[in-house]
Amino acid sequence: MVISKDKHYRTRGGQEVHIAAIIENEYFPVNGIIKDHNGEWMADCWTINGYFEDDVDGFVESDLDLIEVKLRIKRTYWVNIDKQTDDFFHTKEDADKNAPKHRIACVKFEIECEEGDGL
């Protein structure tokens, strides 16, 4: 894994991270801040592969190593169900307006997934 400013990361230990800069030709080119357990932000740096400065060879995992976080996607849909077809809508109101004559149910369902799931 190569760290990039256009992706989101957290530490292996679950702390929030913001990447501030990636400086070419530095031993620890990834510069950013970590939110500690008290809610305070502290500056730190990593290798281009996201290893914390005490774990440059990547042989021992550190709670401060960077892990990519995929964005979560949440969607809610309403489905009109009749004996022959299922029609999907973004709102209950739209489902009701477009209800088939013989609707037997109108079901709400929610989807939550990570960006890229199923691709």
C-alpha positions in Angstrom: 0.0 0.0 0.0 1.2 3.5 -0.9 -0.2 6.4 1.1 -2.1 9.0 -0.9 -3.6 12.3 0.0 -6.8 11.5 -1.8 -7.7 8.5 0.4 -8.9 8.3 4.0 -6.9 6.6 6.8 -7.1 5.7 10.5 -4.4 4.1 12.7 -4.4 0.3 13.1 -5.5 1.1 16.7 -8.6 3.0 15.4 -7.5 6.6 15.8 -8.6 9.3 13.3 -5.9 10.5 11.0 -5.6 13.5 8.6 -2.7 13.5 6.1 -1.3 17.0 5.8 1.5 16.5 3.3 3.5 13.9 1.5 7.1 15.2 1.1 9.2 13.5 -1.6 12.7 12.1 -0.8 12.1 12.1 2.9 12.6 9.0 5.1 9.2 9.6 6.6 7.4 11.5 3.8 3.9 11.1 5.1 3.1 13.9 7.5 -0.2 14.2 9.4 -2.0 14.4 12.6 -3.6 11.8 14.9 -6.5 12.3 17.2 -5.4 10.8 20.5 -7.7 9.1 23.1 -8.2 12.5 24.8 -9.5 14.1 21.6 -6.3 16.1 21.2 -4.5 16.3 17.8 -0.8 15.4 17.6 1.6 15.6 14.7 3.3 12.4 13.5 4.9 10.9 10.4 5.0 7.6 8.5 6.8 5.9 5.7 5.2 6.0 2.2 3.7 2.6 3.0 2.0 3.8 6.2 4.4 2.3 8.7 4.8 4.3 11.9 8.3 5.7 12.5 9.2 2.9 15.0 8.2 0.2 12.5 10.0 1.2 9.3 10.6 -2.4 8.2 7.0 -3.4 8.6 8.0 -6.6 10.5 6.1 -5.7 13.7 2.6 -4.2 13.5 2.2 -0.9 15.4 -1.1 0.5 16.6 0.0 3.7 14.9 0.5 2.2 11.4 -1.9 3.6 8.8 -4.9 1.6 7.5 -7.0 2.8 4.6 -10.6 3.5 5.5 -13.1 3.0 2.7 -16.0 5.5 2.6 -19.3 4.0 3.9 -22.4 4.4 1.7 -25.9 4.4 3.1 -29.1 4.3 1.1 -32.7 3.8 1.9 -35.2 2.4 -0.6 -38.9 1.6 -0.7 -40.1 -1.3 -2.8 -43.6 -1.8 -4.0 -44.3 -5.5 -4.2 -47.1 -7.0 -6.2 -47.6 -10.6 -7.5 -45.6 -9.9 -10.7 -43.1 -7.1 -10.3 -41.0 -5.2 -7.7 -40.5 -1.4 -8.2 -37.8 0.5 -6.2 -38.2 4.1 -5.0 -36.1 6.6 -3.0 -39.0 7.7 -0.8 -42.2 6.2 0.7 -44.2 9.0 -0.9 -42.9 8.1 -4.4 -43.6 4.5 -3.8 -47.2 5.3 -2.7 -47.7 7.6 -5.7 -46.6 4.9 -8.1 -48.2 2.0 -6.3 -49.4 -0.7 -8.7 -53.1 -1.6 -8.6 -52.5 -4.9 -6.9 -49.7 -3.9 -4.5 -49.4 -6.4 -1.6 -46.6 -4.7 0.3 -44.5 -1.6 0.5 -41.2 -2.5 2.1 -38.5 -0.2 3.4 -34.9 -1.5 3.2 -31.5 0.1 3.9 -28.2 -0.7 2.4 -24.9 0.0 4.0 -21.7 -0.9 2.3 -18.1 0.3 1.6 -17.3 2.1 -1.5 -16.1 -0.4 -4.1 -18.1 -3.4 -2.7 -19.2 -5.8 -5.4 -17.0 -4.3 -8.1 
